[in-house]
Amino acid sequence: MKTLKDEMQKLGFVSICTPFDENSVDRIERHGFDIIKVASCSLTDWPLLEKIVKTGKPIIASTAGASLGDIDNVITFLEHRNKEFCVMHCVGEYPTGKDNLQLNQIDLLKRRFPDVPVGYSTHESPDNFDAVKIAVAKGAAVFERHVGIATDKYALNDYSSNPGQSKEWLSAAKEAFRMCGVSDRRLDISEKERTDLRGLQRGVFAKKAIKKGERINISNTFFAIPNTVNQVLANDMSKYMEYAAASDIEENKPVLVTDVNIRNLRERVFQIINSIRRIVADSRISLPDKVDFELSHHYGIEKFEQWGAAIINCINREYCKKLIVLIPEQNHPVHHHIKKEETFHVLYGDVALNLNGVEKEYKAGDMVVVERGIRHSFRSNGGAIFEEISTTHYAGDSYYEDEEILKNTNRKTEMTFWTDWLKKPIL
């Protein structure tokens, strides 16, 4: 036995040995094996396990015939002793027919014991090279295969591979690993895949003549295949991406990257949302899910913390309800409405409301009516949420005192409000 072990080591193998009694554990230690394998029949042989865990060697344990309760107990036993180990799905039929390989048990063990490496101990026919591929695809981390050589005196059993079959089995496993690819991160896209996918994506074209400085959006563009080199794609037209024409673009011409100035607002928008969610979370106000939500940034999104508001549009019929969220030290500029009358009901925080040049402070519970034509602005020192209850809201019915605001046609970023924003940071 020592001769066999020394030969393994000389050939560069990690040496593993299975003991079936306590004396064999002592011999494994004397011979210096690297790992101890626990056979399925010994999984709940507690006297033997007590002996094995005292060796300090890593353990590979097969689970054929064991109940989940048995496996739970063994894993707990090993964990409590800080052992390095893995468990192997195994079917104790020699050989195991295709219909009873039960490879889904690998999934079960991985879900139940997410921190424990799970492997596959095989007893299928040696000409079966599919099972190992499936096991690889299911995420098995360790593999066992019985190997032998027939002699004139002894035939090879029905579940052991000869050297040629072993080589083919290993090749099948290697091929499966190649096909499965990376699993701990998103794959790196190949240049061929990038090129092939781009060829199927729609390009952005000018629906009409677009003047230099004009905002490029779905109202003045159309999308079509094929796209051309360096063209802006429909895939690029996110609500967080701003495109402005850097030069005049003729009708029906492709919109090229070199034709536009691009600004990505995603990180900035999410930064703002995370500041708003803190106000909403502190207020403990229950909000509706999946409603229209807009960020008003009258002087540009860069100045949102100073000038602006977050508006949750709850309903707009003959009557209208909105929720206005102000972050600390935020101002909403002077404006008035001609068509709608509104009432503000403060739900949380402090609001300073200026009506026709007269400012008054309000707190949670206070209500104030803003009649048609009344110039008004509001701000908050510590952050606030208030209801705006009004007659129907009409687009274009907000008349700002500062004409620069009226010139800013891109002063709103619109999206959908989701309740789960209140439970986790938006990334």
C-alpha positions in Angstrom: 0.0 0.0 0.0 2.8 2.4 0.8 4.4 1.5 -2.6 1.2 2.5 -4.3 1.0 5.8 -2.4 4.6 6.7 -3.2 4.0 6.1 -6.9 1.0 8.4 -6.8 3.2 11.1 -5.2 6.0 10.5 -7.7 3.6 11.0 -10.6 2.3 14.3 -9.2 -1.1 13.2 -8.0 -2.9 14.3 -4.8 -3.3 11.1 -2.8 -6.7 10.1 -1.4 -7.5 7.0 0.5 -10.7 5.5 2.0 -10.6 3.8 5.4 -13.3 1.3 6.5 -12.1 1.0 10.1 -10.1 2.8 12.7 -6.8 0.9 12.1 -6.9 2.0 8.4 -7.1 5.7 9.6 -3.9 5.2 11.5 -2.3 3.6 8.4 -3.4 6.5 6.2 -1.7 8.9 8.6 1.5 6.8 8.7 1.6 6.7 4.9 1.0 10.4 4.6 -2.0 10.5 2.4 -3.3 14.1 1.5 -7.1 13.5 1.8 -9.4 11.0 3.5 -12.4 9.8 1.5 -15.5 8.7 3.5 -17.4 6.0 1.6 -21.2 6.3 1.4 -21.6 3.2 3.6 -19.5 4.9 6.3 -21.2 8.3 6.2 -23.0 7.8 9.5 -20.4 5.4 11.0 -19.9 7.7 14.0 -17.0 5.9 15.6 -15.1 6.0 12.3 -15.9 9.7 11.8 -14.7 10.5 15.3 -11.4 8.9 14.4 -11.2 10.6 11.0 -11.8 14.1 12.2 -8.9 13.9 14.6 -6.4 13.5 11.8 -6.5 17.1 10.6 -6.8 16.0 7.0 -9.4 17.3 4.5 -12.4 15.0 4.0 -14.4 14.0 0.9 -17.7 12.4 2.0 -20.1 10.5 -0.3 -23.8 10.5 0.4 -25.4 7.5 -1.3 -28.4 6.1 0.6 -28.3 8.9 3.2 -31.3 10.9 4.2 -31.2 14.7 4.3 -31.3 14.4 8.0 -28.2 12.2 8.0 -26.4 14.6 5.7 -27.4 17.5 7.9 -26.0 15.8 10.9 -22.7 14.9 9.3 -22.2 18.4 7.9 -23.0 20.0 11.2 -20.6 17.5 12.9 -17.8 18.5 10.5 -18.5 22.2 10.6 -18.4 22.2 14.4 -14.9 20.7 14.2 -13.8 23.3 11.7 -13.0 20.6 9.1 -12.2 21.3 5.5 -14.6 19.0 3.5 -16.9 18.5 0.6 -19.9 16.2 0.0 -20.5 14.1 -3.0 -23.8 13.2 -4.7 -23.6 9.5 -5.2 -25.9 6.6 -6.1 -24.9 3.3 -4.5 -25.8 1.0 -7.3 -22.9 -0.7 -9.1 -23.2 0.1 -11.9 -25.9 2.9 -11.9 -28.2 2.9 -14.8 -28.9 6.1 -16.7 -32.4 6.3 -15.3 -31.2 6.5 -11.7 -28.3 8.8 -11.9 -30.4 11.5 -10.0 -28.1 14.3 -11.1 -30.6 16.9 -9.8 -29.4 15.9 -6.3 -26.4 18.1 -7.0 -28.7 21.1 -7.2 -30.4 20.1 -4.0 -27.2 19.8 -2.1 -25.9 23.1 -3.4 -29.0 24.9 -2.4 -29.2 23.3 1.0 -25.5 23.7 1.8 -24.4 26.9 -0.1 -21.1 27.2 1.7 -20.1 23.5 1.2 -18.4 22.3 -2.0 -20.5 19.6 -3.7 -19.1 17.0 -6.0 -20.2 13.9 -7.9 -19.1 10.3 -7.3 -19.9 8.2 -10.3 -20.9 4.6 -10.7 -22.4 4.7 -14.2 -21.2 2.6 -17.1 -17.7 3.5 -18.2 -18.9 4.3 -21.7 -21.2 7.0 -20.4 -19.5 10.3 -21.0 -22.7 12.5 -20.7 -23.2 12.2 -16.9 -20.0 14.0 -16.1 -20.8 16.8 -18.5 -24.2 17.3 -16.8 -22.5 17.3 -13.4 -20.1 19.9 -14.5 -22.9 22.1 -15.8 -24.7 21.7 -12.5 -21.7 23.1 -10.7 -20.1 20.0 -9.2 -16.7 20.9 -7.8 -15.1 17.4 -7.2 -15.4 14.3 -9.3 -14.7 10.6 -8.5 -14.4 7.9 -11.1 -13.4 4.2 -10.5 -10.5 3.1 -12.7 -9.0 -0.3 -13.2 -7.1 -2.6 -15.5 -8.3 -6.1 -16.5 -5.8 -9.0 -16.1 -5.7 -12.6 -17.2 -6.9 -13.5 -13.7 -9.3 -10.6 -12.9 -11.9 -9.0 -15.2 -12.8 -5.3 -14.9 -16.1 -4.7 -13.1 -19.0 -3.0 -14.8 -18.6 0.5 -13.2 -14.8 1.0 -13.6 -13.1 2.6 -16.6 -10.0 1.3 -18.3 -7.2 3.8 -19.1 -8.7 4.6 -22.5 -12.1 5.2 -21.1 -10.7 7.3 -18.3 -8.9 9.5 -20.8 -12.2 10.0 -22.7 -14.1 10.7 -19.5 -11.6 13.4 -18.5 -11.8 14.9 -22.0 -15.6 15.0 -21.7 -15.3 16.8 -18.4 -12.8 19.2 -19.8 -15.0 19.9 -22.8 -18.0 20.6 -20.4 -15.9 23.1 -18.4 -15.1 24.9 -21.6 -18.7 25.0 -22.7 -20.0 26.1 -19.3 -17.5 29.0 -19.2 -17.3 31.4 -16.3 -19.7 31.2 -13.4 -18.6 33.7 -10.7 -19.0 36.8 -12.9 -20.6 38.1 -16.0 -18.8 36.8 -19.1 -16.5 39.0 -21.2 -18.2 39.5 -24.5 -16.2 38.4 -27.5 -15.5 40.8 -30.4 -17.4 38.5 -32.7 -20.5 38.5 -30.4 -20.3 42.3 -30.2 -20.1 42.6 -33.9 -22.9 40.1 -34.6 -25.3 41.7 -32.1 -24.6 45.3 -33.3 -25.6 44.1 -36.8 -29.0 43.3 -35.5 -29.5 46.6 -33.5 -31.5 49.5 -34.8 -29.7 52.8 -35.7 -31.0 56.3 -34.9 -32.1 58.4 -37.8 -33.3 62.0 -38.0 -37.1 62.1 -38.6 -36.8 65.7 -39.6 -34.0 68.3 -39.9 -32.3 68.7 -36.4 -30.6 72.0 -35.7 -27.4 72.4 -33.8 -28.1 72.4 -30.0 -31.5 70.7 -30.3 -32.2 67.9 -28.0 -32.3 64.5 -29.7 -35.1 62.2 -28.6 -37.8 59.9 -29.9 -39.9 62.9 -31.1 -37.4 63.9 -33.8 -35.9 60.5 -34.6 -36.8 57.1 -35.9 -35.1 53.7 -35.6 -34.2 51.3 -38.4 -32.0 48.5 -39.5 -29.3 48.4 -40.8 -27.2 50.7 -38.7 -23.9 52.2 -39.9 -20.5 52.5 -38.3 -20.3 55.0 -35.4 -24.1 55.5 -35.4 -26.1 56.1 -32.2 -28.3 53.0 -31.6 -31.8 52.7 -30.2 -30.1 50.7 -27.4 -28.3 53.9 -26.4 -31.5 56.0 -26.1 -32.0 55.5 -22.3 -34.0 58.0 -20.3 -30.8 58.7 -18.5 -28.8 59.6 -21.6 -29.1 63.1 -23.0 -28.2 63.8 -26.6 -27.9 67.2 -28.1 -27.0 67.9 -31.8 -23.4 69.2 -32.1 -24.1 70.2 -35.7 -27.1 70.3 -38.0 -28.4 66.9 -39.0 -30.4 66.5 -42.2 -33.7 64.7 -42.4 -33.4 60.9 -42.8 -29.6 61.0 -42.1 -28.1 58.6 -39.5 -27.3 60.3 -36.2 -23.6 59.6 -35.6 -21.8 59.7 -32.3 -19.7 62.5 -33.8 -22.9 64.5 -34.5 -23.9 64.7 -30.8 -22.9 65.9 -27.4 -23.7 63.1 -24.9 -24.4 63.3 -21.2 -25.1 60.2 -19.0 -27.3 61.2 -16.1 -27.8 57.7 -14.5 -25.4 58.1 -11.7 -26.6 61.7 -10.9 -30.3 60.6 -10.9 -29.7 57.7 -8.6 -27.7 59.9 -6.3 -30.8 62.2 -6.1 -33.2 59.3 -5.6 -31.1 58.0 -2.7 -31.3 61.4 -1.0 -35.1 61.5 -1.5 -35.6 58.0 -0.2 -34.1 59.0 3.2 -36.8 61.7 3.6 -39.5 59.3 2.6 -38.2 56.6 4.9 -37.9 59.0 7.9 -41.5 60.2 7.3 -43.0 56.7 7.5 -45.6 57.7 4.9 -47.0 54.8 2.9 -46.7 55.6 -0.8 -48.3 53.9 -3.8 -46.2 51.6 -6.0 -45.5 52.0 -9.7 -46.7 55.6 -10.3 -45.3 58.4 -12.4 -42.4 60.1 -10.8 -40.5 63.2 -11.9 -37.5 65.2 -10.8 -38.0 68.9 -11.5 -34.7 70.7 -11.9 -35.5 74.2 -13.1 -31.9 75.3 -13.5 -30.4 72.0 -14.5 -30.0 68.7 -12.7 -26.6 69.8 -11.4 -28.4 72.4 -9.2 -31.2 70.1 -8.1 -30.3 70.2 -4.4 -30.7 74.0 -4.5 -33.6 74.4 -7.0 -36.2 71.7 -7.7 -38.5 69.1 -6.2 -39.4 65.4 -6.5 -43.0 64.9 -7.6 -45.0 61.7 -7.3 -48.1 61.9 -9.5 -50.7 59.8 -7.9 -53.9 60.6 -9.9 -55.0 63.2 -12.5 -58.7 63.3 -13.4 -61.2 66.1 -12.7 -59.3 66.2 -9.5 -55.6 65.7 -9.0 -53.2 64.5 -6.2 -49.5 64.7 -6.1 -46.9 64.2 -3.4 -44.1 66.8 -3.4 -40.8 65.8 -1.7 -38.3 68.5 -0.8 -34.8 67.7 0.5 -33.2 70.0 3.1 -32.5 73.5 1.9 -34.2 73.0 -1.4 -36.2 75.8 -3.1 -39.0 75.7 -5.7 -39.1 78.9 -7.7 -41.9 81.5 -8.1 -44.7 80.5 -10.5 -48.5 80.6 -10.8 -51.3 78.6 -12.5 -54.2 79.9 -14.6 -56.3 76.7 -15.0 -55.8 74.8 -11.7 -56.4 75.6 -8.0 -54.5 73.7 -5.4 -54.4 72.9 -1.7 -51.1 72.0 0.1 -51.4 69.6 3.0 -48.1 69.2 4.9 -47.5 65.5 5.9 -44.0 65.7 7.2 -41.3 68.2 7.9 -41.3 72.0 7.4 -42.5 74.1 4.5 -42.1 77.8 4.0 -44.7 78.9 1.5 -44.5 82.3 -0.2 -47.9 83.6 -1.5 -47.7 86.9 -3.5 -44.5 87.9 -1.7 -45.7 87.0 1.8 -43.9 84.0 3.4 -45.3 81.8 6.1 -44.0 78.6 7.7 -46.1 75.4 7.9 -45.6 72.1 9.7 -47.1 68.6 9.5 -50.9 68.8 9.6 -51.2 72.3 8.2 -53.2 73.0 5.0 -53.2 76.1 2.8 -55.1 76.9 -0.4 -53.3 78.4 -3.4 -55.9 80.0 -5.7 -55.5 80.5 -9.5 -53.2 83.3 -10.5 -51.5 83.5 -7.1 -47.7 83.7 -7.4 -46.2 81.2 -5.1 -42.9 79.5 -4.2 -41.9 77.1 -1.4 -38.8 75.8 0.3 -37.8 73.5 3.2 -35.1 73.9 5.8 -35.0 70.2 7.0 -36.9 68.4 4.3 -40.6 67.9 3.8 -43.4 65.9 2.1 -46.7 67.5 1.3 -49.8 66.6 -0.7 -50.8 68.8 -3.6 -54.6 68.3 -4.0 -56.0 70.3 -7.0 -58.2 70.5 -9.9 -57.0 68.8 -13.1 -53.3 69.4 -13.9 -52.7 70.7 -17.4 -49.2 70.5 -19.0 -47.9 74.0 -19.7 -50.1 75.6 -16.9 -47.0 76.5 -14.7 -45.9 80.1 -15.5 -42.6 80.9 -13.9 -41.5 84.4 -13.0 -37.9 83.7 -14.2 -38.1 83.4 -18.0 -34.9 81.4 -18.0 -36.8 78.5 -16.5 -39.4 78.7 -19.3 -36.6 78.5 -21.9 -35.3 75.3 -20.3 -37.5 72.7 -22.0 -35.5 69.8 -20.4 -36.2 70.7 -16.8 -37.9 67.4 -15.9 -36.6 63.8 -15.6 -39.5 61.4 -15.7 -39.5 57.7 -14.5 -41.6 55.2 -12.5 -41.7 55.2 -8.7 -41.3 51.8 -7.1 -41.9 51.0 -3.5 -38.8 48.9 -3.2 -36.7 52.1 -3.5 -37.5 52.6 0.1 -36.0 49.3 1.2 -32.6 49.4 -0.5 -30.2 51.9 -2.0 -30.6 52.5 -5.7 -27.4 51.5 -7.5 
